[in-house]
Amino acid sequence: MNKIFARFVKDESGATAIEYGLIASLIGVAIIAGVKALGTSLSSTFAAVSGNLTTQ
């Protein structure tokens, strides 16, 4: 019984999977933030172009 418990304590494969999951979620958050900032910038650019086209 002690050997099984000792092997369970030494097993770190679950911790590694959690770490990879956290890294992937942080990368996802960074991508979402970047796309949102780019979308806002593009929206204002297209609004400016549209405004210039309608005045001429």
C-alpha positions as CSV (number, residue, x, y, z in Angstrom):
1,M,0.0,0.0,0.0
2,N,2.9,2.4,0.8
3,K,4.4,1.8,-2.6
4,I,1.2,2.7,-4.4
5,F,0.9,5.9,-2.4
6,A,4.5,6.8,-3.0
7,R,4.1,6.2,-6.7
8,F,1.0,8.4,-6.7
9,V,2.8,11.2,-4.9
10,K,5.7,11.1,-7.4
11,D,3.5,11.1,-10.5
12,E,3.6,14.6,-12.0
13,S,1.8,14.0,-15.3
14,G,-1.4,15.6,-14.1
15,A,0.5,18.7,-12.9
16,T,2.1,19.0,-16.3
17,A,-1.2,18.8,-18.1
18,I,-2.6,21.6,-15.8
19,E,0.5,23.7,-16.6
20,Y,0.0,23.3,-20.3
21,G,-3.7,24.1,-19.9
22,L,-2.8,27.3,-18.1
23,I,-0.3,28.3,-20.7
24,A,-2.8,27.7,-23.5
25,S,-5.4,29.7,-21.7
26,L,-3.0,32.6,-21.3
27,I,-2.1,32.5,-24.9
28,G,-5.8,32.5,-25.8
29,V,-6.4,35.5,-23.7
30,A,-3.5,37.4,-25.3
31,I,-4.8,36.5,-28.8
32,I,-8.3,37.7,-27.9
33,A,-7.0,41.0,-26.5
34,G,-4.8,41.5,-29.6
35,V,-7.7,40.8,-32.0
36,K,-10.0,43.1,-30.1
37,A,-7.5,46.0,-30.2
38,L,-7.0,45.4,-33.9
39,G,-10.7,45.2,-34.5
40,T,-11.2,48.6,-32.8
41,S,-8.5,50.1,-34.8
42,L,-9.8,48.8,-38.1
43,S,-13.3,49.9,-37.2
44,S,-12.2,53.5,-36.7
45,T,-10.1,53.4,-39.9
46,F,-13.1,52.1,-41.9
47,A,-15.4,54.7,-40.3
48,A,-12.9,57.5,-41.4
49,V,-12.7,56.2,-44.9
50,S,-16.5,55.9,-45.1
51,G,-16.9,59.4,-43.8
52,N,-14.5,60.7,-46.5
53,L,-16.2,58.8,-49.3
54,T,-19.7,60.1,-48.4
55,T,-18.6,63.8,-48.3
56,Q,-17.2,63.7,-51.9
